[in-house]
Amino acid sequence: MKTLRLKPGKERSMQRRHPWVFESAIARGGADSGETVRVESHDGAFLAWAAFSPTSKIRARAWSFVETQRIDAAFLASVCERAVRARGLFDLQSDGVRLVHGEADGLPGLIVDRYGSGPDGVLVAQFLSAGVERWKDALADALLKATGLTKLYERSDASGREREGLKPVTGWLRGEGATEMTIREHDWKLSLDIATGHKTGFYLDQRDSRQRFAELAKHRRFRRVLNCFCYTGGFTVAALAGLKAADALEGAELVSVDSSQPALNLARANIALNGFGGEGSGVKTEFLDANVNTVLREFIDQGRTFDAIVLDPPKFAPTVAHAERAARAYKDINRLALKILEPGGVLLTFSCSGGIGADLFHKIVASAGLDANVDGYISERLGAAPDHPMTIEFPEGEYLKGLVVVRKPA
Ligand code: SAH
């Protein structure tokens, strides 16, 4: 059995069940990629069983903090089974569900989403650490057993793989079938493609915020909606569903902006799929294949305003090291968006950067308001849906934060 001996004082975070060992904390020891190591404090006391990763700054990720635990296929199967079972605790209102959310579920580096209900459902997995890569076959079998499904598609093409010294891998790992599918979420349907879409195909983490947007649309009967970084149109569909529930579709205008043409094509299809915005519906939908920054500046120049705006940009700051530059980028788009928000209008603004904490994001948005000379109420804080859990031991799990800003009436 191989061991990792930590430097004096470096045992504290693992004693608090934080799952990572940084390269800088290690006094000696090593192993092959993904191999299980015993992590010990400087005086040899047991801390955890962990998967070793020879190239990553996060040199090991804990499987268990229990000394008598054997790390084997049966153990990993029980952890998968528990993660799947835990989803039953939440009322998710969707058949697109995150079943395994990495560290928060005791499976560091593993992401698994299920799309579709019943036996036709498909699992899509990302193996993003040396440990889960080494145990891939056992994990795939365990996941299918825990869900009763037969199909698993691998999307191990996220950038984190490189840091772990792993090459990108995609394709069917178990079974096979169509990669395009349609899921139900709240009161609407959404099509996605697990092979070509972002991440595992869809942004499941924004599910509850889309629902909130639908409720706001229903209550406020939005007339002009701007969905920036719309991807496949989730927030646009949600707004339309809310307007329909309020019988307020007639005369509404919805602009959706993204720089990805395939995403926009799906956004258009998703609106049609839900029966919104066709000929004679009285709804105007516009899709702009453009840079959000440019579009916002154009709208300012044209004096075009909105009573609801969504800003859901990609990760500007993957780590704390990028935080400063990212903060400027977040501030910029928020300042521009606030300038075209009507008095009384609503801005839903998000950051999915792990490197930008909730407090800093709040400050960024506040300073954007100051620069735009727009006064607002922060009426709600938003976050990832509960199938993307945060845990007590792993604060890094809080990556997605959102604010609902209501511009004060004139
Ligand atoms: N709100 C979406 C998810 C947004 S993900 C949902 O609910 O599903 C971020 C999106 O921003 C991606 O679709 C990406 O193509 C797009 N994007 C990234 N940079 C952009 C830019 N500068 N201008 C416009 N779109 C951009």
Residues whose N, C-alpha, C, O or C-beta is under 5 A from the ligand:
A	BS01	SAH	Y203 Q206 F229 C230 Y231 T232 G234 F235 V257 D258 S259 S260 A263 A290 N291 V292 D312 P313 P314
